[in-house]
């Protein structure tokens, strides 16, 4: 069984099996009396969602829910969510689910009191200062997958429905005030979602660890996060009811999101446009491109990755680490190439351009150019 703990890093986190029972108290702690629970369509009819709504109702907070959220949430989803929020007279959001529900929920709270359009707050320079901080509603986050770590993040990824480009929207007050990390909520995840979300957590940790920027705190968190993934993701995949493994994967996902303050890289720079154009699962896309990105970055990260391999209990070498990545991918049935996910070479020019424009590209250890980025896509497709 997982331990129970209360953490204050990077926000208030209530971790442990069964702690969803505290959802009404968590809302009150965040100053929310009329919450709107935002989740995705897949979760809307599930038992864990119904139970959470029951708990809110029993706590006198109603049972309002918005679930018109796509797997890669868009500005259209956001407008519908804002309409539901305002029509219901809500004063806060419960962001509930995987990355899509969490990201959209956070943006509903963020935009609920803004007068400028969403894209004015893209994560560019100091654009976040354009937002009215008093117009940001409080957020309680409840992750039901162990992948994005969005529950401890200050940003969301939203797809522009007209350009099909994913944009990162950032503001410090987008950080949820309270997180309930209950591994029992993740037990119902099918193996393929367990794998895809868990590999997203690995990608976050691996890219943050490899980033050339100076942030020793994040680098240490990323390294321990990788250990938790390698030790627990195969267990959670093989036995979805393994609460200990599920709990440690929830922690690893949160650690990855904290760590990537240090930067991301080519995996995410590629996965964002692929997901926007082909609507692929983000974490699984990261997993497919991971080997080729590691190969490209090897000259810049070989010694660092060798140190990670030693920490993880393997031979101190890049090759040992790479072999373990490939073994994990095989065990989790990751597609060998992007083509198996429906990605073709018909839009490769657009993919290259969008990857180079993606903010994640700036954190890659080897500078991404049109030439090496095209070669990456060709090798991965």
SEZARO-820001 format. One record per residue (C-alpha): residue number from 1; residue in one letter; x, y, z. Coordinates in Angstrom, 2 decimals, always signed. Example, Ala and Ser with C-alpha at 12.3 -4.5 7.8 and 13.67 -1.06 7.14 Angstrom:
2
   num   residuo         u         v         w
     1         A    +12.30     -4.50     +7.80
     2         S    +13.67     -1.06     +7.14
END
This chain:
381
   num   residuo         u         v         w
     1         X     +0.00     +0.00     +0.00
     2         X     +1.07     +3.56     -0.58
     3         X     +1.86     +5.81     +2.38
     4         X     -0.27     +8.84     +3.14
     5         X     +1.38    +12.24     +3.16
     6         X     +0.73    +15.96     +2.92
     7         X     +3.31    +17.89     +0.92
     8         X     +3.75    +21.61     +0.31
     9         X     +5.90    +21.35     -2.80
    10         X     +5.32    +22.89     -5.28
    11         X     +1.78    +23.37     -3.94
    12         X     -0.40    +21.72     -1.30
    13         X     -0.61    +18.01     -2.19
    14         X     -2.75    +15.44     -0.37
    15         X     -1.25    +12.12     -1.38
    16         X     -2.56     +8.68     -0.55
    17         X     -5.13     +6.01     -1.32
    18         X     -8.71     +7.07     -0.61
    19         X     -8.01    +10.77     -0.25
    20         X    -10.57    +11.72     -2.86
    21         X    -12.91    +11.60     +0.15
    22         X    -11.40    +14.97     +1.09
    23         X    -12.50    +16.72     -2.13
    24         X    -15.10    +18.94     -0.45
    25         X    -12.62    +19.97     +2.25
    26         X     -9.98    +20.65     -0.41
    27         X    -12.40    +22.96     -2.22
    28         X    -13.11    +24.86     +0.98
    29         X     -9.36    +25.15     +1.64
    30         X     -9.01    +26.71     -1.82
    31         X    -11.89    +29.11     -1.16
    32         X    -14.29    +27.40     -3.57
    33         X    -17.97    +27.09     -2.67
    34         X    -19.54    +26.51     -6.12
    35         X    -17.08    +24.37     -8.09
    36         X    -17.34    +23.28    -11.71
    37         X    -15.73    +19.88    -12.22
    38         X    -14.00    +19.86    -15.62
    39         X    -13.07    +16.51    -17.12
    40         X    -12.96    +14.73    -20.48
    41         X    -15.72    +12.82    -22.25
    42         X    -14.21     +9.43    -21.47
    43         X    -14.24    +10.04    -17.73
    44         X    -17.66    +11.68    -17.61
    45         X    -19.56     +8.43    -17.19
    46         X    -17.05     +6.54    -15.06
    47         X    -17.59     +5.46    -11.48
    48         X    -14.71     +7.54    -10.10
    49         X    -16.28    +10.68    -11.53
    50         X    -19.76     +9.85    -10.24
    51         X    -18.29     +9.16     -6.80
    52         X    -16.48    +12.48     -6.79
    53         X    -19.67    +14.31     -7.74
    54         X    -21.49    +12.46     -4.95
    55         X    -18.83    +13.58     -2.47
    56         X    -19.19    +17.18     -3.60
    57         X    -22.96    +16.98     -3.33
    58         X    -22.76    +15.49     +0.15
    59         X    -20.42    +18.33     +1.12
    60         X    -22.96    +20.92     +0.01
    61         X    -20.99    +21.99     -3.07
    62         X    -23.33    +20.76     -5.81
    63         X    -22.46    +18.36     -8.63
    64         X    -21.83    +20.58    -11.66
    65         X    -19.71    +19.04    -14.40
    66         X    -18.38    +20.05    -17.83
    67         X    -16.96    +17.23    -19.96
    68         X    -16.85    +18.48    -23.56
    69         X    -13.07    +18.13    -23.68
    70         X    -11.12    +16.59    -26.56
    71         X     -8.03    +14.39    -26.03
    72         X     -5.97    +17.36    -27.28
    73         X     -8.06    +20.24    -25.83
    74         X     -8.81    +23.21    -28.06
    75         X     -9.89    +26.81    -27.81
    76         X    -13.37    +25.64    -28.89
    77         X    -13.52    +23.36    -25.83
    78         X    -12.40    +26.28    -23.71
    79         X    -15.12    +28.62    -24.95
    80         X    -17.76    +25.98    -24.18
    81         X    -16.28    +25.44    -20.73
    82         X    -16.27    +29.17    -20.00
    83         X    -19.90    +29.40    -21.03
    84         X    -20.80    +26.59    -18.62
    85         X    -18.71    +28.19    -15.85
    86         X    -20.34    +31.59    -16.18
    87         X    -23.86    +30.25    -16.67
    88         X    -23.53    +28.23    -13.47
    89         X    -22.24    +31.11    -11.36
    90         X    -19.20    +29.09    -10.30
    91         X    -16.33    +30.44     -8.22
    92         X    -13.67    +27.80     -8.85
    93         X    -12.71    +24.76    -10.87
    94         X    -11.94    +21.14    -10.06
    95         X     -9.61    +20.03    -12.87
    96         X    -10.21    +16.28    -12.96
    97         X     -8.61    +13.66    -15.18
    98         X     -5.57    +13.17    -17.35
    99         X     -3.68    +15.90    -19.14
   100         X     -6.64    +17.02    -21.26
   101         X     -9.06    +17.50    -18.36
   102         X     -6.41    +19.09    -16.16
   103         X     -5.19    +21.49    -18.84
   104         X     -8.66    +22.55    -19.94
   105         X     -9.89    +22.93    -16.36
   106         X     -6.97    +25.15    -15.48
   107         X     -7.64    +27.34    -18.51
   108         X    -11.33    +27.69    -17.65
   109         X    -10.27    +29.04    -14.26
   110         X     -7.58    +31.24    -15.81
   111         X     -9.78    +32.80    -18.50
   112         X    -12.90    +33.12    -16.34
   113         X    -12.08    +36.73    -15.47
   114         X     -9.93    +37.87    -18.40
   115         X    -10.91    +40.41    -21.06
   116         X     -8.13    +39.69    -23.56
   117         X     -8.12    +36.69    -25.93
   118         X     -6.42    +33.45    -24.91
   119         X     -3.53    +33.69    -27.34
   120         X     -2.40    +36.97    -25.78
   121         X     -1.11    +34.89    -22.85
   122         X     +1.08    +32.46    -24.77
   123         X     +4.28    +31.49    -22.95
   124         X     +6.45    +34.05    -24.72
   125         X     +8.60    +36.45    -22.74
   126         X     +6.52    +38.30    -20.17
   127         X     +3.18    +37.90    -21.96
   128         X     +1.79    +36.33    -18.77
   129         X     +1.89    +39.76    -17.15
   130         X     -0.93    +40.82    -19.49
   131         X     -3.38    +38.75    -17.43
   132         X     -5.48    +40.18    -14.62
   133         X     -4.46    +38.02    -11.63
   134         X     -7.72    +38.89     -9.83
   135         X     -9.59    +37.32    -12.74
   136         X     -8.10    +33.86    -12.18
   137         X    -10.39    +31.54    -10.24
   138         X     -8.98    +29.05     -7.70
   139         X     -8.26    +25.50     -8.84
   140         X     -8.26    +22.10     -7.16
   141         X     -6.57    +19.44     -9.30
   142         X     -7.28    +15.71     -9.20
   143         X     -5.13    +13.61    -11.56
   144         X     -6.57    +10.28    -12.72
   145         X     -3.55     +9.33    -14.82
   146         X     +0.15     +9.31    -14.01
   147         X     +1.67    +11.17    -16.92
   148         X     +1.55    +14.89    -17.58
   149         X     +1.92    +16.12    -14.01
   150         X     -0.24    +19.07    -15.05
   151         X     -1.71    +19.07    -11.55
   152         X     +1.50    +20.73    -10.31
   153         X     +2.09    +22.94    -13.34
   154         X     +1.61    +26.65    -14.02
   155         X     +0.69    +26.20    -17.68
   156         X     -1.65    +24.38    -20.05
   157         X     -1.27    +23.20    -23.63
   158         X     -4.21    +24.23    -25.83
   159         X     -4.57    +23.55    -29.56
   160         X     -5.56    +26.43    -31.83
   161         X     -8.51    +24.96    -33.75
   162         X     -7.83    +27.13    -36.80
   163         X     -4.07    +26.68    -37.19
   164         X     -3.85    +23.23    -35.53
   165         X     -0.86    +24.45    -33.54
   166         X     -0.44    +23.62    -29.86
   167         X     +0.24    +26.66    -27.69
   168         X     +1.48    +26.84    -24.11
   169         X     -0.42    +29.29    -21.91
   170         X     +1.41    +30.25    -18.70
   171         X     +0.68    +32.16    -15.52
   172         X     +1.98    +31.57    -11.97
   173         X     -1.59    +31.60    -10.58
   174         X     -2.57    +28.71    -12.85
   175         X     -0.87    +26.48    -10.28
   176         X     -3.68    +24.60     -8.47
   177         X     -4.07    +25.59     -4.84
   178         X     -4.70    +22.01     -3.70
   179         X     -3.92    +18.67     -5.36
   180         X     -5.49    +15.36     -4.41
   181         X     -3.21    +12.57     -5.63
   182         X     -5.17     +9.39     -4.96
   183         X     -3.73     +6.29     -6.67
   184         X     -7.07     +4.50     -6.37
   185         X     -8.40     +6.83     -9.07
   186         X     -5.83     +5.48    -11.55
   187         X     -6.61     +1.78    -11.07
   188         X     -9.15     +1.73    -13.89
   189         X     -6.70     +2.89    -16.55
   190         X     -6.34     +0.33    -19.35
   191         X     -2.78     -0.91    -20.00
   192         X     -2.31     +1.17    -23.15
   193         X     -3.16     +4.39    -21.28
   194         X     -1.01     +3.33    -18.33
   195         X     +1.88     +2.89    -20.76
   196         X     +1.34     +6.10    -22.72
   197         X     +0.92     +8.33    -19.69
   198         X     +3.77     +6.70    -17.80
   199         X     +6.10     +7.13    -20.75
   200         X     +5.14    +10.79    -20.88
   201         X     +6.36    +11.09    -17.29
   202         X     +9.61     +9.40    -18.34
   203         X    +10.00    +11.80    -21.27
   204         X     +9.52    +14.78    -18.96
   205         X    +12.16    +13.53    -16.56
   206         X    +14.61    +12.44    -19.28
   207         X    +14.40    +15.68    -21.26
   208         X    +14.64    +17.83    -18.15
   209         X    +17.66    +15.83    -16.97
   210         X    +19.30    +16.19    -20.39
   211         X    +18.57    +19.90    -20.82
   212         X    +21.73    +22.05    -20.92
   213         X    +20.28    +24.75    -18.69
   214         X    +21.58    +25.19    -15.14
   215         X    +19.00    +24.03    -12.59
   216         X    +20.53    +21.41    -10.24
   217         X    +17.35    +21.11     -8.17
   218         X    +15.26    +20.12    -11.18
   219         X    +18.01    +17.85    -12.45
   220         X    +18.01    +15.89     -9.19
   221         X    +14.22    +15.59     -9.20
   222         X    +14.32    +14.38    -12.80
   223         X    +16.84    +11.67    -11.99
   224         X    +14.80    +10.25     -9.11
   225         X    +11.66    +10.53    -11.22
   226         X    +13.27     +8.32    -13.88
   227         X    +14.09     +5.73    -11.23
   228         X    +10.48     +5.62    -10.08
   229         X     +9.25     +5.18    -13.66
   230         X    +11.66     +2.37    -14.57
   231         X    +10.88     +0.52    -11.34
   232         X     +7.11     +1.01    -11.21
   233         X     +5.69     +1.51    -14.71
   234         X     +6.16     -2.15    -15.72
   235         X     +4.44     -3.19    -12.49
   236         X     +1.48     -0.86    -13.02
   237         X     +1.21     -2.00    -16.64
   238         X     +1.24     -5.69    -15.72
   239         X     -1.12     -5.33    -12.77
   240         X     -3.42     -2.32    -12.87
   241         X     -4.48     -2.94     -9.25
   242         X     -0.95     -2.57     -7.85
   243         X     -1.67     +0.43     -5.64
   244         X     +1.94     +0.87     -4.58
   245         X     +3.15     +1.07     -8.19
   246         X     +0.23     +3.31     -9.12
   247         X     +1.05     +5.65     -6.24
   248         X     +4.73     +5.88     -7.12
   249         X     +3.84     +6.60    -10.75
   250         X     +1.63     +9.49     -9.61
   251         X     +4.63    +10.87     -7.74
   252         X     +6.92    +10.35    -10.74
   253         X     +4.50    +12.23    -12.98
   254         X     +4.41    +15.19    -10.60
   255         X     +8.19    +15.12    -10.32
   256         X     +8.52    +15.22    -14.11
   257         X     +6.33    +18.30    -14.31
   258         X     +8.34    +20.02    -11.59
   259         X    +11.62    +19.03    -13.23
   260         X    +10.86    +20.36    -16.67
   261         X    +11.17    +23.89    -15.37
   262         X    +14.74    +23.11    -16.46
   263         X    +13.59    +22.64    -20.03
   264         X    +12.30    +20.04    -22.46
   265         X    +13.63    +19.18    -25.89
   266         X    +13.15    +17.56    -29.28
   267         X    +10.78    +14.83    -28.05
   268         X     +8.20    +17.39    -27.03
   269         X     +9.00    +19.75    -29.89
   270         X     +8.09    +16.87    -32.23
   271         X     +5.19    +15.43    -30.23
   272         X     +3.31    +18.73    -30.02
   273         X     +2.86    +19.26    -33.79
   274         X     +2.30    +15.54    -34.40
   275         X     -0.50    +15.55    -31.85
   276         X     -1.97    +18.76    -33.20
   277         X     -2.08    +17.50    -36.81
   278         X     -2.71    +13.77    -36.35
   279         X     -4.39    +13.77    -32.91
   280         X     -2.03    +11.12    -31.53
   281         X     -1.64    +10.30    -27.84
   282         X     +0.98    +12.72    -26.53
   283         X     +2.84    +10.37    -24.18
   284         X     +2.96     +7.51    -26.67
   285         X     +4.22     +9.91    -29.35
   286         X     +7.06    +10.93    -27.04
   287         X     +7.88     +7.26    -26.53
   288         X     +8.03     +6.54    -30.25
   289         X    +10.45     +9.40    -31.00
   290         X    +12.54     +8.87    -27.84
   291         X    +15.22     +6.55    -29.30
   292         X    +15.99     +8.73    -32.32
   293         X    +16.16    +11.86    -30.17
   294         X    +18.55    +10.12    -27.78
   295         X    +20.74     +9.13    -30.72
   296         X    +20.84    +12.68    -32.06
   297         X    +21.63    +14.13    -28.64
   298         X    +24.24    +11.52    -27.72
   299         X    +27.32    +13.71    -28.41
   300         X    +26.04    +16.32    -25.93
   301         X    +24.65    +14.05    -23.19
   302         X    +26.66    +10.82    -23.27
   303         X    +28.45    +11.34    -19.96
   304         X    +25.35    +12.65    -18.21
   305         X    +23.26     +9.70    -19.36
   306         X    +26.02     +7.32    -18.27
   307         X    +25.81     +8.84    -14.79
   308         X    +22.05     +8.30    -14.82
   309         X    +22.53     +4.67    -15.81
   310         X    +24.85     +4.15    -12.86
   311         X    +22.35     +5.77    -10.48
   312         X    +19.65     +3.48    -11.81
   313         X    +21.78     +0.43    -11.05
   314         X    +23.00     -0.37    -14.55
   315         X    +26.39     -0.26    -16.24
   316         X    +27.71     +3.29    -16.35
   317         X    +27.27     +3.87    -20.07
   318         X    +24.98     +5.55    -22.57
   319         X    +24.47     +2.23    -24.32
   320         X    +23.22     +0.58    -21.12
   321         X    +20.67     +3.34    -20.59
   322         X    +19.55     +3.22    -24.22
   323         X    +19.13     -0.56    -24.03
   324         X    +16.89     -0.21    -20.97
   325         X    +14.75     +2.37    -22.77
   326         X    +14.33     -0.02    -25.69
   327         X    +13.49     -2.90    -23.36
   328         X    +10.85     -0.80    -21.61
   329         X     +9.32     +0.23    -24.94
   330         X     +9.10     -3.40    -26.02
   331         X     +7.56     -4.47    -22.71
   332         X     +4.93     -1.73    -22.98
   333         X     +4.19     -2.49    -26.65
   334         X     +5.18     +0.96    -27.93
   335         X     +4.84     +1.27    -31.73
   336         X     +8.20     +1.09    -33.46
   337         X     +7.46     +4.00    -35.79
   338         X     +5.06     +6.92    -36.05
   339         X     +3.51     +5.44    -39.19
   340         X     +1.91     +2.80    -36.96
   341         X     +0.07     +5.68    -35.22
   342         X     -1.26     +7.06    -38.51
   343         X     +1.47     +9.65    -39.06
   344         X     +2.62     +9.97    -42.66
   345         X     +5.20    +12.06    -44.48
   346         X     +2.53    +14.12    -46.26
   347         X     +2.89    +17.00    -43.78
   348         X     +6.59    +16.70    -42.99
   349         X     +7.34    +20.28    -44.02
   350         X     +4.69    +21.52    -41.60
   351         X     +5.93    +19.21    -38.84
   352         X     +9.51    +20.45    -39.20
   353         X     +8.45    +24.10    -39.20
   354         X     +6.16    +23.68    -36.19
   355         X     +8.76    +21.71    -34.23
   356         X    +11.36    +24.42    -34.72
   357         X     +8.85    +27.04    -33.57
   358         X     +7.85    +25.05    -30.50
   359         X     +9.21    +26.46    -27.19
   360         X    +10.49    +23.01    -26.22
   361         X    +13.01    +23.09    -29.06
   362         X    +15.14    +25.62    -27.21
   363         X    +15.91    +23.15    -24.43
   364         X    +17.34    +20.41    -26.62
   365         X    +21.01    +19.63    -25.88
   366         X    +21.86    +19.66    -29.61
   367         X    +20.58    +22.74    -31.45
   368         X    +17.61    +21.80    -33.58
   369         X    +17.99    +22.86    -37.22
   370         X    +15.82    +22.31    -40.27
   371         X    +18.23    +19.62    -41.44
   372         X    +18.51    +17.53    -38.26
   373         X    +14.84    +17.98    -37.39
   374         X    +13.77    +16.73    -40.81
   375         X    +16.11    +13.77    -40.42
   376         X    +14.52    +13.04    -37.03
   377         X    +11.00    +13.01    -38.44
   378         X    +12.05    +10.84    -41.39
   379         X    +13.73     +8.33    -39.07
   380         X    +10.75     +8.24    -36.70
   381         X     +8.06     +7.97    -39.37
END
